[in-house]
């Protein structure tokens, strides 16, 4: 089959409009989903039942049902209760909620991976729970959770294609429209495959740079801390000799 590049030229702007909307939806969903994930993670590990109970229910329901079903529930069921929203807004909320439960489990696992003694030591010197999390646990947790959070973000980009089922004019929906006009699915889906790859590869590249930065920073902090520990050991040895 010969490729018809005229389709790319003629309908490229329409595909790019859908691509822009996909980027907007994904960015909004991430900015909303990450804080929701943090809240759910803290609720999940809370010792108080009235925090832990609702968090567990949300996590189990969202995690164990298909994303398409959740989108349909928000889009078709909510209007029966008088709550009507734009399809794009529903898409953002659905994708943010879906991503948040996975972010929550990743963050919870990251907190558990940091030694409990770290938090206890911070609390012993007078830090509050939130200060301990902010200044002690989170900095150590970030390099651990960054790769799985990046993987979930990449999955969210791909899951955004499901929003075409509720008439959101994102990248996949734009491709379906062009395919219906031209009857040339090969060229159309090659275009959107390249665009999805470019978007995810850009995200992956940014995460790799951030991982490299965090690793360098951790190495520098270790190098600074090592002489200090050696100096303290030498000082203690001098004190013992002079007694």
N, C-alpha and C positions, 0 to 999 in steps of 0.2 A: 504493500500500500504506500503510495506516494504522499508525502506530507504537503498539505496546502498551507503555506506560510501566509497567505492572504488572510486567513482566518485569524491568525495571531495579530496581524496589523489592524484588521477591521474591528475585532472584538476584544483586543487586548485592554483598551481602556475600561470596558465593562468588567472584565476579570479583575483588573487592578482596583476598581472600586470595591468589589467584594473582598479583595485582599486587605484593603485598608480597614474595612469593617471587622474582619477577622482579628486583625491586630488590636483594634480598639476593644473588642469584646474580651480577648485573652488578657490584655493588660489590666482592664477593669476587674476581671474575675480574679486575677492573681492578687491585685492590691486589696481586694475585699476578702478573698479566700484565706490568705496568710494570717491576718489578724483573727479571723474566725477560727482558724486552726489552732492558734495559740490559746485562745479562750477555751476551746474544746479540750485541748491537751491538759490545761490546768484543771478544768472540771473533771476530767477523767482520772487524774491522780489525786484529786482532793479527798481529804478524809471525811468531809461533810457530805452526807447522803443527798441533801437537796441540791448540791452542785454536781456530784458524781452521777446521780440517777439520770437527770435529763441529758447530760453529755453522753452517757452510755447508750441511751435510747436513740439519740440522733446519729451517733456513730454506727450503730448496728443497722438501723433502718436504711441509711444512705449507702452504706458500704455493701449491703446485701441485696440491693435492688438495681436493675439496669438504669443507666443514665437516661436512656430514651424514655423509659417509663416515668422518671422523675420530671423530665421536660414536659411530657404530655399532661401530667397531673397539674403542673403549674399553669400550663397554657389553656387547658380545656376545663379543668375542674374549678379553679378559682373564680372564673366568671359566674358560675352558678351561685356563688356566695357574694356576688356583687363587687368582687375585686378584679377589675380589668386593668391590665398593664400592656404597654407596648411589647411587641415580640422581642425586640432587642434587649429591653430591660429584663424580661423573663429569662432570656438566654444568658445574660450576665449573672443574674441571681442563681440560676440553676447550675451553671458551670462553677461559680464561686462556692456554692454549697457542696457540690460534688467533690471539688478539689479539697475543700477545707477538712473533710474527715480524714483524707489521706495525709494531708499536712499535719493534722493533729496526731496521728499515730506515729509519724516520723519524728515529730518534736518530742512526743512522750518517750519514744525509744532513745532519743538523744539525751534527754534528761536522765534517764535510767542508766545510760552508759557512763555518765560522769560519776565518779566515785561519791558515795553518800558522805564520806568524811569531808569532802570539799565544802559541802553546804553546812555541815555541822561545825567546821572550823570557822567559817564566815559568821555563823550565828554566835559562836563563842566570843568573838571580838566585838560584838554589839551590832552587827548588821541585822536589819529586818529580813523577812522572808523574800520580799521583792528586791531588796538591795542585793541579797545573796544571789538571787537568780540573775539579776542584771549584770553584776560586776564579777561574779565567780563562775556560775554554772553556764550561762549563755555563751561567754567567750570561748569556753572549752568545748561547748556543744556544737558551735557553728561549723567547724571543719568536719564534724561527724555527720551532721544532717544535710549539709549542702549538696552532696551528690544525689541522695534519694529525693530531695526536694526538686532538684533540677530535672530528674527523670519524671517526676509527677507533673511538673510544668510542661514538659514536652508532650506527655500524654494528654494534658488538658488542651493543648493546641490541636491535637488530632481529634479529640472528642468534640471540639467545637463544630466539626462538620455535621454532627447530628442536629444542630440547630436549624439546618436547612429544612428539616421536617416540619417546622412550625413557621415557615415562610420568612425566616431571617435571611436577608439578602447578603449572606457572607460568601466566602470564596467558593464553597461547594455548590451553593444555590446558584450563584452567578454562572458557574460552569454548566449546570444543568439547563439553565435558560439558554445559554449559547449553543449547547448541544441540541436542544430542541429546535432551534432556529436553523442551524447549519446541517444537522444530521451527520456531524463529523466528530464522534466522541474521542477518537484517537488523539487528535491535535489538542482538543480542549483539556482532556485529562492529563496529558503530558505537561501542559502549561501549569495546571494547579498543583501537580506533583512537584514540579520544580519550585514553585512558590512556597509550598508547605516545607519542603526541604530547606530552602533558604532561611525561612523563619526559625525553624528548629535548630539549624546549624548556627545561626547568629546567637540564639540563646545558649547553646552548648559552648560556643566560643567564649562568650562572656563569663559563663560559670567556670570554665577552665582557667581564665585569667584571674578570676577571684580566688579560686583554689590556690593558684600559684602565689598570689599576694599573701594569702593567709599563711601558707607554708613558710614563706620567707620571713614574715613577721614573727611567726612562732620560733623559727630558728634564731632570729636576732634576739628575741626575749630570752631564749635559753642560753645564748652566748653571753648576754649581759648578766644573767643570774648566776652562771657558773663561776666567774671570778669573785662575785660577792660571797658565794658560799665558801670558796677557797680562802678568801680573806678572813672570814669569820672563823674558819677552822684554824688558820695560822694564829689569829689573835687569841683563840682559846688555848692553843699550845703554849704561846708566850706566857699567858697568865699562869698556867700550871707550873712552868719552869721558874717563875719569879715568886712563887709562894714559899 
